[in-house]
């Protein structure tokens, strides 16, 4: 077994352990292998190891890897500019990083013109860091309401990025995001059901799972430095 396969299976095992500790079903969790700065041979090794979900931050890398490996799920997890939306819509299994109503509207227009519905997550800046992208809580509610008039998008939930630091020190970010997720879901918004909460990376995914993440985004722990 190669090093990537070993690390991938080690992360899968750690995910199961974290889910068990939180009395959750590990089958409800999606592990997205983040391929930022990762080459094609490494992606191929992860696929052979059993990985079916990959996340890319940069549009050009996303397009290239999607073209080579179209049979796995490609998640777009980086900052998305409106002039690049056309390159991602229809290719992305899920866009995690919708940070404004304006971007949501643009995705809707492109998707509707193509006759598809694009699944998205709203990125929320729970930590309040100025360097972080994302909506405030009230903006997320506005975006979910606005999506009711957008036939080309389906809002499936929220995404957040915690500050760097000790996992226990950022637990509150995941907890507050999960509370916002539950609050928005309880509003029901004319039948919209929120199902996905994308939070937690290599450094803190165990804590994120304990606080309710359904999708975790792990790069370094699988592909190495």
N, C-alpha and C positions, 0 to 999 in steps of 0.2 A: 504493500500500500504506500502511495506517495505521500509527501508531507501535507499537501493540500487536503487530500482525502482524510488523513488522520485528524487534521485540525477541524475539518468540517464535521466529522462524526463526534469529535470531542465537544464541539459547540452544541450539536444536536442533543447530546447526552446532558449537557449543562442546562439546556432549555427544558428538557423533560424533568430534571431535578428541581428546577425553579418552579415549574408548573405544579409539580407534586407538592412542594412545600407550601404553595399558595392555594392548594386544594382546587386546582384548575385542570382541565383536560388539555394535555399537551397537543392534541390533534387540532385544537382551536387556534394554535399559534402558527404564524407563517414566518419562516426565517428567510430574509432577503440577504443574499450575499452581495456586498457592495464592491463593484469592480472599478472604482476610481483608481487610475494609475496601474491597473492590472492588465496584463497582456492576454492575447487570444489563447495561448497554450494553457495558461492558468485557468481561464474560464472553462476550457474543454475538460480539464482535470476535475473541476468542481461538478460539472454535469455528469461525468462518468461516476463520480462519487455519490450521485443521487440528488444533487441540488437542482431545483426546478424554478426558483425565483431569484432574479438578479436585479440589482439596482445600480443605475448609472447617474452621475451628477452632471456630465457635460453632454450637450446635444450631439455634437459630432461623434463622440465616442458611443453614445447611445445608438445612433443610426448605424454605425459600422458594426457594432456587436449584434444588434438586432438582425441585421442583414445576414450575418454569419450563422447565427443561432436563433432562427425565428420560431422554433418549436418549444422554447421555454418562455416563462413569463418575464417580461422586462418591465421594471418599475422605473419611472423617472423621478428622481429624488432631489435633484438640484434646483437652483434658481432658474426659472423659466421666463425668458423675455418674450413679449408678445410676438415679435417678428420670427420667433423660432417655434411657435405653437404648431404651425402647419407640419413641422418635421416630427412632432411627437404624437399628436392626436392620431389615433387609429393604430399606432404601433405600441403604445404603452398599455400594458395590462392595467396599470394604475398610476396616475400622476399624484404624487404625494405633496407637492409644493405649491399649491394654489394659495397665494398670499394676499390676494385682493379680489374684490368684486369685479374690477376691470379685467383682470386676467381670466376670471371665471367666464365673463361675458365673451371674451375673445375665443376661449376654448369652445364655448357653446356655438358660436357662429361657424367656426371651422368644422366642428363635428356635425352640425345640422346640415351644412352644405354637402357633406360626404355621406349623409344618410346613416350616421351611426350615433351611438350614445357613449360618451367617454366617461369612465369611472374616475373620480377624483377624490382627494382628501384636501381639507382646508388646513393650511399651515398656520398654527397659532404660536405667538411669541409669549408663552406663559411666564418665562423668566423676566421679561421686560428689558433684556439687554439691548442696548442700542445697536450693537453689531449684528444682532440676529434678525432675520427676516420673519415675517408672519403677522397675523392679525391679532388684535385685542379680542377679548371675549365677546364684547358687544358687536364687533365687526363680523365675527364668525356667525352670530345669530342672524345678522343682516344678510350675510352671504347665503345661508341656508334658505332663508325666506325668498331671496332673489332667485335662487335656483328653481323655485317652483314655476317660474316663467321661462325656463331655459330647457327646451326639449332635448338639447344635444349633450347635456351633462347629467351625471348622477352623482350626487355628493354621498359618499359612503362613510365619511367620518372625519377624524382629525389627525394631524401629525404635529409633533413638536420636537425640538432639539434642546436638550438640557445643556447648561454650562459645563465646561470641563471642571472636574473636581472629583472628590471622593463620592462614590455612589450614594452613600447615606446623606451626604450634604445636598444632593439634588433630588432626593426622593420627593420633596414637596412639589417640584415641577411636574413630575409624573402624576402625583396625587391630584393636584389642582386641574391638570388637563383631563384626567379621568372624570373628575367632578363636572367639568364643563361638558364633556362628552355625554355624560348621563343626563345632565340638565337639558341639553339640546335634544337628545333622543326622546326624552319624556314629553316634549312639546308636540311631537308627532307631525307637525308641519304638513298637514294634508296627506298623510300616509307615508312620508319619507321615513325610512328606518335606517338609522346609523349603525353600522356593523363593525367598522374597523378603526382601530386606534394605533397609529404607527408611532412608536417611541421606544428609545433604548438603542444604544450602539455597543461596540465592543466593551467599553469601559463600564457600562451601567445597565446592560440589558437584563440582568437578573432582577435588579430592583424594579425596572420598568415592568417586567412580567408580574411581579408581586403586586404592582399597582394597577394592573389591568390591560397592559399592552396586548394587542392581538397580532401585531406585526413588529418585528425587530429588524434593524438594519445593521448587519455586522460585516465589516471588511477585514480589518487587521487580524482578528482572531482566526480567520479562515485563510487568508492569503499571505499573512506575514507582513513584515514591515517593508 
